[in-house]
Amino acid sequence: MTITQETVQHVAKLARLELTPDEVERYTQDLGKILSLVEELNQADLSGIELGLQADQPTVFREDKGVREFTRDELMANAPDVEDGFFRVPKILGDSAS
């Protein structure tokens, strides 16, 4: 798979990132290098490697214990903006969002 500048721009748009042309070029190269390294790893011969899974080992669970619960007022005291008992956050989607 080849990473193109269009792919980087598309992913940046989905992530709501604004990239400069230099950043697009750099990320295109960096992601291309990462993908080529992953392809190299996929070609490694692992036929002589034994899996390290041991199904005969018991699973250890910790006891489920209750912890201190916070009241709504305690939690909301840390919020930068609260309205009617809810966190108030800036609007991120406009009418033209698709």
C-alpha positions as semicolon CSV with decimal commas, in nm:
position;residue;x (nm);y (nm);z (nm)
1;M;0,000;0,000;0,000
2;T;0,130;0,342;-0,091
3;I;0,057;0,651;0,116
4;T;-0,017;0,954;-0,098
5;Q;-0,053;1,317;-0,003
6;E;-0,424;1,285;-0,077
7;T;-0,448;1,002;0,179
8;V;-0,271;1,212;0,443
9;Q;-0,496;1,510;0,368
10;H;-0,806;1,290;0,389
11;V;-0,703;1,144;0,727
12;A;-0,615;1,492;0,853
13;K;-0,960;1,615;0,751
14;L;-1,126;1,324;0,932
15;A;-0,918;1,405;1,241
16;R;-1,002;1,773;1,203
17;L;-0,635;1,866;1,169
18;E;-0,510;2,154;0,962
19;L;-0,175;2,059;0,809
20;T;0,065;2,284;0,625
21;P;0,196;2,164;0,287
22;D;0,531;2,087;0,458
23;E;0,356;1,874;0,720
24;V;0,161;1,686;0,453
25;E;0,486;1,608;0,271
26;R;0,664;1,502;0,592
27;Y;0,375;1,282;0,712
28;T;0,344;1,123;0,367
29;Q;0,711;1,021;0,382
30;D;0,698;0,913;0,748
31;L;0,385;0,702;0,706
32;G;0,528;0,546;0,389
33;K;0,840;0,442;0,583
34;I;0,629;0,298;0,865
35;L;0,419;0,095;0,622
36;S;0,726;-0,042;0,447
37;L;0,866;-0,154;0,784
38;V;0,537;-0,325;0,867
39;E;0,546;-0,502;0,530
40;E;0,899;-0,621;0,612
41;L;0,776;-0,761;0,943
42;N;0,489;-0,939;0,769
43;Q;0,741;-1,117;0,546
44;A;0,943;-1,254;0,839
45;D;0,952;-1,635;0,859
46;L;0,801;-1,727;1,194
47;S;0,748;-2,096;1,121
48;G;1,022;-2,197;1,367
49;I;0,886;-1,984;1,649
50;E;0,676;-2,155;1,913
51;L;0,388;-1,958;2,056
52;G;0,438;-1,859;2,418
53;L;0,078;-1,919;2,518
54;Q;0,023;-2,157;2,807
55;A;-0,341;-2,254;2,836
56;D;-0,281;-2,461;3,150
57;Q;-0,204;-2,149;3,357
58;P;-0,497;-2,038;3,573
59;T;-0,640;-1,692;3,523
60;V;-0,602;-1,483;3,835
61;F;-0,879;-1,240;3,916
62;R;-0,868;-0,978;4,185
63;E;-1,152;-0,941;4,426
64;D;-1,398;-0,675;4,314
65;K;-1,407;-0,410;4,584
66;G;-1,608;-0,094;4,605
67;V;-1,424;0,235;4,595
68;R;-1,518;0,581;4,711
69;E;-1,782;0,732;4,488
70;F;-1,798;1,101;4,410
71;T;-2,106;1,317;4,419
72;R;-2,211;1,509;4,110
73;D;-2,117;1,835;4,281
74;E;-1,766;1,706;4,357
75;L;-1,715;1,603;3,996
76;M;-1,860;1,920;3,850
77;A;-1,635;2,131;4,072
78;N;-1,346;2,038;3,838
79;A;-1,532;2,126;3,517
80;P;-1,441;2,452;3,348
81;D;-1,802;2,517;3,244
82;V;-2,123;2,358;3,377
83;E;-2,485;2,415;3,279
84;D;-2,788;2,246;3,444
85;G;-2,567;1,976;3,597
86;F;-2,392;1,885;3,270
87;F;-2,050;1,960;3,123
88;R;-2,073;2,249;2,878
89;V;-1,840;2,213;2,580
90;P;-1,787;2,419;2,265
91;K;-1,988;2,329;1,959
92;I;-1,764;2,146;1,709
93;L;-2,006;2,064;1,430
94;G;-2,174;2,324;1,218
95;D;-2,472;2,306;0,987
96;S;-2,247;2,211;0,693
97;A;-2,089;1,909;0,871
98;S;-2,096;1,590;0,670
